[in-house]
Amino acid sequence: MSGRIRRTFWRSVVTGVCLIWAVTAKGQLPPLLPPLPPMVCPFTYDQTTDAIAAFAKMVPTFTQEPRCSNCHGGITDPTVRGTNHATGVESPGRCNTCHDAMVEKSPGNPSIWQLPHPEHNFVGKDAKTLCKQMKGSFRTAGEFVGHLDNDNGNSRFTETAFEGTHGLDDDTGQAFMGDGYRREPPTHITHAELVELGAEWVNAMGGQFQGDESCGCEPSHYALRIDYETQILLGIANAKNKMQTLDVPITFHDDGTFEGQAMAFFDGSGTALYCSEHSTSAMLVKISGDVKEQEGDHHFKVKIENGSPTVGQVAAVCPMISRQVNMNPGQHGEVNMRMDGNVNETQLQEIASTAAISTVIRAQIVKLP
């Protein structure tokens, strides 16, 4: 996908499913990968609010359902001294001695008990942190929902958890627990209901993961930061006109298009023989465009144009005369850019360039506090 480094999908991350601890050191699944470069989240205020609310419905399952929270931080590592694991310290590689009654991947293809990495813990994390954790662990929304459903065909921790068997086999695991063993399926939510909640969150985000890990997890605000400068170098006549750095707020619409506007202010100066000049001016700058994040079409297209005539004054000073005049309104102009959509991404474009005249516009995508 152009403009974005897609991370490898680690199927170990639990997203509301009740995993049981694994204690094989070799089976411990890896930590979260480094975060993607921050990317623009093309959501409206309502879309962001709906997504945050939809994810919040899953959080009690992640953090309060024992077979979820126990696996993800509630029970300490069974391979180290001081663990609160029911059988005490266990040697790596002995997990399946007791926990070998998981739902099979397919007939005759057993699931393998594995230990989540501590970075996948749920205990002590708020909704925003957990939301980013899920976004940072799955390549696509479909894989997230698939993990809730059947672990995308991998070891079936989800279904085992909702069976409430702790994955314990009859001969060893349940026998060891004795009277302490109880089949305890979750009571406050069913497997189908959890999958439905996961789909609701995805639907609130337009049916797919977009932007970076924070997109759909917390409100985000962006602007297009614009700089503009014209230089004229004619030897006997030299001038410069520079726009003060301008942040144009970006407002997104439901379909991924956006717009924004802000007033730009310019300062100019120049010399010609024994004369000098200074100018101040202003105009409305408008931006519009769209963001797409799909396979084969990933872009941030933006059009920058003046939304009003330029207004200002020019003051000229010569040895024998000084004069101040109003600036001519000027003509309509626009610049089109295609960017990848990464936060802090910058693009330079020369509007006009000759040996004597150079006009450059610089645009940068910024995330506002």
C-alpha positions in Angstrom: 0.0 0.0 0.0 1.6 3.2 -1.1 2.7 5.6 1.6 2.2 3.3 4.5 4.4 0.6 6.1 2.0 -2.3 7.0 3.0 -4.2 10.0 3.0 -8.0 10.4 -0.2 -9.4 12.0 0.5 -11.0 15.3 -2.5 -13.2 16.1 -1.5 -13.4 19.7 -3.2 -10.1 20.7 -6.5 -10.7 22.5 -9.3 -8.3 21.7 -12.0 -9.2 24.1 -11.6 -13.0 24.0 -10.8 -14.9 27.1 -7.4 -16.4 26.7 -5.9 -18.9 29.2 -2.2 -18.5 30.1 0.4 -20.5 28.3 3.7 -21.2 30.0 6.0 -22.4 27.3 8.8 -19.9 26.9 9.2 -20.7 23.2 5.4 -20.3 22.8 5.3 -16.8 24.2 4.0 -14.5 21.5 6.0 -11.4 20.7 5.4 -7.8 21.8 3.6 -5.2 19.8 5.5 -4.0 16.8 6.7 -0.4 16.7 3.9 2.0 15.9 3.2 3.2 12.4 4.1 6.7 11.4 1.3 8.9 12.6 -1.3 9.2 9.9 -4.3 11.5 9.2 -7.6 10.2 10.7 -10.3 11.3 8.2 -13.2 11.1 10.6 -15.8 13.7 11.4 -16.5 14.6 15.0 -19.6 12.4 15.0 -17.7 9.4 13.5 -15.0 9.7 16.1 -17.5 10.0 18.9 -19.5 6.9 17.6 -16.3 4.8 17.3 -15.1 5.7 20.8 -18.5 4.8 22.3 -18.7 1.5 20.3 -15.3 0.4 21.6 -16.2 1.4 25.2 -18.9 -1.3 25.1 -16.2 -4.0 24.8 -13.9 -2.7 27.6 -15.8 -4.4 30.5 -15.3 -7.8 28.8 -11.6 -7.1 28.4 -10.9 -5.9 31.9 -13.6 -7.5 34.1 -14.3 -10.9 32.7 -11.9 -13.2 34.7 -10.9 -15.4 31.7 -9.9 -12.3 29.9 -8.2 -10.3 32.7 -6.6 -13.4 34.2 -4.9 -14.2 31.0 -3.8 -10.6 30.4 -2.2 -9.5 33.5 -4.4 -10.9 36.3 -2.3 -14.1 36.7 1.4 -13.5 36.8 3.9 -15.4 34.7 3.6 -19.1 35.8 7.3 -19.7 34.9 8.7 -17.3 37.6 8.8 -17.5 41.3 6.0 -15.7 43.1 3.4 -16.4 40.5 -0.3 -16.6 41.5 -0.8 -19.5 39.0 -3.1 -22.2 40.5 -0.4 -24.9 40.4 2.5 -22.6 41.3 5.6 -22.3 39.3 5.7 -24.4 36.2 8.5 -25.3 33.8 8.3 -23.9 30.3 6.9 -26.5 27.9 4.5 -28.0 30.4 1.4 -26.0 29.6 -0.3 -28.6 27.4 0.2 -31.2 30.1 -3.0 -29.7 31.7 -4.3 -27.3 29.1 -4.7 -29.5 26.1 -8.5 -29.5 25.8 -8.8 -26.4 23.7 -11.2 -26.2 20.7 -9.4 -27.7 17.8 -8.3 -25.5 14.8 -9.8 -28.2 12.6 -10.6 -31.9 13.1 -7.4 -33.6 14.2 -5.5 -30.3 14.2 -5.1 -29.2 17.9 -4.8 -25.7 19.2 -1.6 -24.8 21.0 -1.6 -23.1 24.4 0.6 -20.0 24.4 1.6 -17.2 26.7 0.7 -13.7 25.7 3.4 -11.1 25.9 3.1 -8.7 28.8 2.5 -5.8 26.3 -0.8 -7.6 25.5 -2.1 -7.2 29.0 -5.4 -5.6 29.7 -5.3 -5.1 33.4 -4.8 -1.5 34.5 -5.4 0.0 31.0 -8.2 2.4 30.1 -10.4 2.3 27.0 -8.2 4.6 24.9 -5.0 2.6 25.6 -6.8 -0.7 24.8 -8.3 0.7 21.7 -4.8 1.8 20.4 -3.5 -1.6 21.4 -6.1 -3.3 19.1 -5.5 -0.9 16.3 -1.7 -1.5 16.6 -2.0 -5.3 16.5 -4.1 -6.1 13.6 -3.5 -5.2 9.9 -7.2 -4.9 9.1 -10.6 -4.6 10.7 -11.6 -7.9 9.2 -8.7 -9.6 11.1 -9.8 -8.0 14.3 -13.4 -9.3 14.0 -12.1 -12.6 12.8 -10.0 -12.9 15.9 -13.1 -12.3 18.1 -15.0 -15.0 16.1 -12.6 -17.9 15.6 -9.0 -16.6 16.0 -8.8 -16.4 12.2 -8.3 -20.1 12.0 -5.4 -20.2 14.5 -5.4 -21.7 18.0 -9.0 -21.3 19.2 -8.5 -19.3 22.4 -11.8 -17.4 21.8 -14.1 -20.4 21.7 -12.2 -22.2 24.4 -12.6 -19.2 26.7 -16.4 -19.0 26.1 -16.7 -22.7 26.8 -15.4 -21.9 30.3 -13.3 -25.0 30.6 -10.0 -23.2 31.2 -8.8 -25.5 28.5 -8.2 -28.2 31.1 -8.4 -31.8 30.0 -10.4 -34.4 31.9 -7.5 -36.7 32.9 -4.8 -34.3 34.1 -6.0 -30.7 34.4 -9.5 -31.2 35.8 -8.3 -34.0 38.0 -5.6 -31.9 39.5 -8.0 -29.1 40.3 -10.4 -31.6 41.9 -13.2 -29.9 43.7 -11.7 -26.6 42.8 -12.6 -27.1 39.1 -15.8 -25.5 37.8 -16.9 -25.0 34.3 -17.5 -21.2 34.2 -18.6 -19.8 30.9 -18.9 -16.0 30.9 -22.3 -14.8 32.2 -22.5 -11.1 31.2 -21.9 -11.6 27.5 -22.1 -14.3 24.9 -19.5 -15.1 22.2 -21.9 -13.9 19.5 -22.6 -10.7 21.4 -18.9 -9.9 21.6 -18.4 -10.5 17.9 -21.3 -8.2 17.3 -19.8 -5.5 19.4 -16.5 -5.8 17.5 -18.4 -5.4 14.2 -20.2 -2.4 15.6 -16.9 -0.7 16.4 -15.6 -1.5 12.9 -18.8 -0.2 11.3 -18.5 3.1 13.2 -15.1 3.6 11.5 -16.5 3.1 8.1 -15.9 -0.6 7.9 -12.1 -0.5 8.0 -9.1 0.6 10.0 -8.0 4.0 8.9 -5.3 6.4 10.0 -2.9 5.5 12.7 -3.5 3.7 16.1 -5.3 6.6 17.6 -7.9 6.8 14.8 -11.2 5.7 16.2 -9.8 5.8 19.7 -9.5 9.5 20.5 -10.4 12.8 18.9 -7.8 14.2 16.5 -7.5 17.6 14.9 -5.4 18.5 11.9 -4.3 21.4 9.8 -2.4 22.1 6.6 0.6 24.3 7.5 1.5 26.5 4.6 4.5 28.7 3.8 4.9 30.8 0.6 7.7 32.9 -0.7 8.5 34.7 -3.9 11.9 36.1 -4.8 12.8 38.4 -7.7 16.5 38.8 -8.5 17.1 41.1 -11.4 20.3 42.7 -10.3 19.2 46.3 -10.3 15.8 45.3 -8.9 15.4 42.7 -6.2 12.3 41.8 -4.1 10.9 39.3 -1.7 7.3 38.6 -0.7 6.8 36.1 2.1 3.6 34.7 3.7 3.6 34.3 7.5 3.3 30.6 8.4 -0.4 29.7 8.2 -2.2 26.8 9.8 -5.5 26.0 7.9 -7.7 23.8 10.1 -9.0 20.7 8.3 -12.7 19.8 8.6 -13.6 16.3 7.4 -16.9 15.2 5.9 -18.5 11.7 6.1 -17.2 10.7 2.7 -13.5 11.5 3.5 -13.5 14.8 1.7 -12.3 17.9 3.6 -12.1 21.6 3.5 -10.8 24.6 5.5 -9.9 28.3 5.3 -7.9 30.9 7.1 -6.6 34.4 6.5 -3.0 34.7 5.2 -0.8 37.7 5.8 2.2 38.7 3.6 5.2 41.0 4.1 7.2 42.2 1.1 10.3 44.2 0.6 12.6 45.2 -2.3 15.0 47.6 -3.8 15.4 49.1 -7.3 18.4 51.4 -7.9 18.1 54.0 -5.1 14.5 53.2 -4.2 13.1 50.8 -1.7 9.6 49.4 -1.1 7.7 47.6 1.6 4.3 46.0 1.3 1.7 44.3 3.5 -1.2 42.3 2.2 -3.7 39.7 3.1 -6.1 37.2 1.5 -8.3 34.3 2.4 -6.7 30.9 1.7 -9.0 27.9 1.1 -8.1 24.3 1.0 -10.2 21.3 -0.1 -9.5 17.7 -1.0 -10.0 14.1 0.0 -8.3 11.3 1.9 -8.4 7.7 0.7 -7.0 4.7 2.5 -7.7 1.6 0.4 -5.6 -1.1 -1.3 -4.3 0.4 -4.5 -5.4 3.9 -3.7 -3.9 5.6 -0.7 -3.6 9.4 -0.9 -4.1 12.8 0.6 -5.1 15.1 -2.2 -5.3 18.8 -1.5 -6.1 22.0 -3.5 -4.8 25.3 -2.1 -6.4 28.4 -3.6 -7.1 32.0 -2.7 -10.6 32.5 -1.5 -10.7 36.3 -1.8 -8.8 39.1 -3.6 -5.5 40.2 -2.2 -5.8 43.5 -0.3 -2.9 45.6 1.0 -0.7 48.5 0.5 2.7 49.2 -1.1 5.0 52.0 0.2 7.9 53.2 -2.0 10.7 55.4 -0.9 13.1 57.1 -3.3 15.6 60.0 -2.7 13.2 62.6 -4.1 9.8 61.1 -3.6 7.8 58.7 -1.4 4.5 57.2 -2.3 1.9 54.7 -0.9 -0.7 53.0 -3.0 -3.3 50.2 -2.6 -2.3 46.9 -4.0 -4.0 45.5 -7.1 -6.4 42.6 -6.2 -4.5 40.0 -8.3 -5.9 36.9 -10.0 -7.3 33.7 -8.8 -4.7 30.9 -8.4 -4.5 27.4 -7.1 -2.0 24.7 -6.4 -2.8 20.9 -6.3 -0.7 18.4 -4.3 -0.9 14.7 -3.8 0.6 13.5 -0.5 0.7 10.2 1.4 -1.2 11.5 4.4 1.5 11.0 7.1 1.4 13.6 9.9 4.4 16.0 9.5 4.7 15.0 5.9 6.0 18.0 3.8 5.8 18.8 0.2 7.4 21.7 -1.7 6.1 22.9 -5.0 7.6 25.5 -7.3 4.8 27.6 -8.8 7.1 29.6 -11.0 10.8 29.3 -11.5 13.1 31.1 -13.8 16.6 32.5 -13.5 15.2 35.7 -12.1 11.9 34.7 -10.4 11.3 31.9 -7.9 8.0 31.2 -6.2 7.8 28.2 -3.8 4.9 27.0 -1.7 5.5 24.5 1.2 2.7 22.5 2.7 2.9 20.3 5.8 0.3 18.1 7.4 0.3 18.8 11.2 -1.7 17.4 14.1 -3.0 20.0 16.4 -3.1 19.7 20.2 
